[in-house]
Amino acid sequence: MENSIWDALLPVVREEVDGLIRSGGRLRAVKLILEAHPGPRPQLRDAVEVMSERAAELQEPGW
C-alpha cells in the first residue's frame, strides 16, 4: 500500500492498526492512525481512507 500517512507510521503502530481492523475495531484503528501520526495530524477523512485501503488489502486472498 502506497500512502504517505501509512508510510509515516511506525511498524509497531501499523501492526496494531492491522490487528484492530482484523478484530472489527475500525473506528479505533482510525483513531490510532490520527493519534500516532508523527507529522501534522491527518484529516479525519484521510485517516478513514487509509484504514479502508488497509482493510481491503487485508481481505485480499493470500493475506
NORDAVEN-V891969 format. One record per residue. N is the residue number from 1. SS is DSSP state (A for helix, B for strand, O for the rest). PHI is phi in degrees with one decimal (NA if undefined). PSI is psi in radians with two decimals (NA if undefined). Layout:
n=N ss=SS phi=PHI psi=PSI
n=N ss=SS phi=PHI psi=PSI
This chain:
n=1 ss=O phi=NA psi=2.17
n=2 ss=O phi=-102.9 psi=1.93
n=3 ss=O phi=-157.9 psi=2.25
n=4 ss=A phi=-65.1 psi=-0.57
n=5 ss=A phi=-68.0 psi=-0.84
n=6 ss=A phi=-61.9 psi=-0.77
n=7 ss=A phi=-62.6 psi=-0.52
n=8 ss=A phi=-77.4 psi=-0.31
n=9 ss=O phi=-75.1 psi=2.52
n=10 ss=O phi=-64.7 psi=2.61
n=11 ss=A phi=-53.9 psi=-0.68
n=12 ss=A phi=-65.6 psi=-0.60
n=13 ss=A phi=-70.1 psi=-0.71
n=14 ss=A phi=-59.4 psi=-0.74
n=15 ss=A phi=-62.7 psi=-0.71
n=16 ss=A phi=-67.0 psi=-0.71
n=17 ss=A phi=-60.3 psi=-0.81
n=18 ss=A phi=-58.0 psi=-0.76
n=19 ss=A phi=-62.8 psi=-0.71
n=20 ss=A phi=-64.5 psi=-0.75
n=21 ss=A phi=-62.0 psi=-0.81
n=22 ss=A phi=-62.3 psi=-0.54
n=23 ss=O phi=-93.4 psi=0.11
n=24 ss=O phi=89.4 psi=0.16
n=25 ss=O phi=-95.2 psi=0.98
n=26 ss=A phi=-64.8 psi=-0.69
n=27 ss=A phi=-64.9 psi=-0.70
n=28 ss=A phi=-65.8 psi=-0.60
n=29 ss=A phi=-63.6 psi=-0.75
n=30 ss=A phi=-62.2 psi=-0.78
n=31 ss=A phi=-60.7 psi=-0.74
n=32 ss=A phi=-63.8 psi=-0.74
n=33 ss=A phi=-58.3 psi=-0.78
n=34 ss=A phi=-63.7 psi=-0.78
n=35 ss=A phi=-78.4 psi=-0.52
n=36 ss=A phi=-93.4 psi=-0.14
n=37 ss=O phi=-65.1 psi=2.23
n=38 ss=O phi=-75.7 psi=-0.36
n=39 ss=O phi=-96.5 psi=-2.70
n=40 ss=O phi=-58.5 psi=2.45
n=41 ss=O phi=-60.8 psi=2.24
n=42 ss=O phi=-66.1 psi=2.76
n=43 ss=O phi=-72.4 psi=2.67
n=44 ss=A phi=-55.3 psi=-0.81
n=45 ss=A phi=-62.3 psi=-0.58
n=46 ss=A phi=-70.4 psi=-0.69
n=47 ss=A phi=-66.4 psi=-0.67
n=48 ss=A phi=-64.0 psi=-0.70
n=49 ss=A phi=-63.2 psi=-0.75
n=50 ss=A phi=-60.0 psi=-0.82
n=51 ss=A phi=-62.2 psi=-0.74
n=52 ss=A phi=-64.1 psi=-0.76
n=53 ss=A phi=-62.8 psi=-0.74
n=54 ss=A phi=-67.0 psi=-0.72
n=55 ss=A phi=-60.4 psi=-0.71
n=56 ss=A phi=-64.2 psi=-0.70
n=57 ss=A phi=-64.7 psi=-0.68
n=58 ss=A phi=-69.3 psi=-0.38
n=59 ss=A phi=-89.9 psi=-0.17
n=60 ss=O phi=-66.7 psi=2.55
n=61 ss=O phi=-57.6 psi=2.47
n=62 ss=O phi=100.9 psi=-0.17
n=63 ss=O phi=-90.3 psi=NA
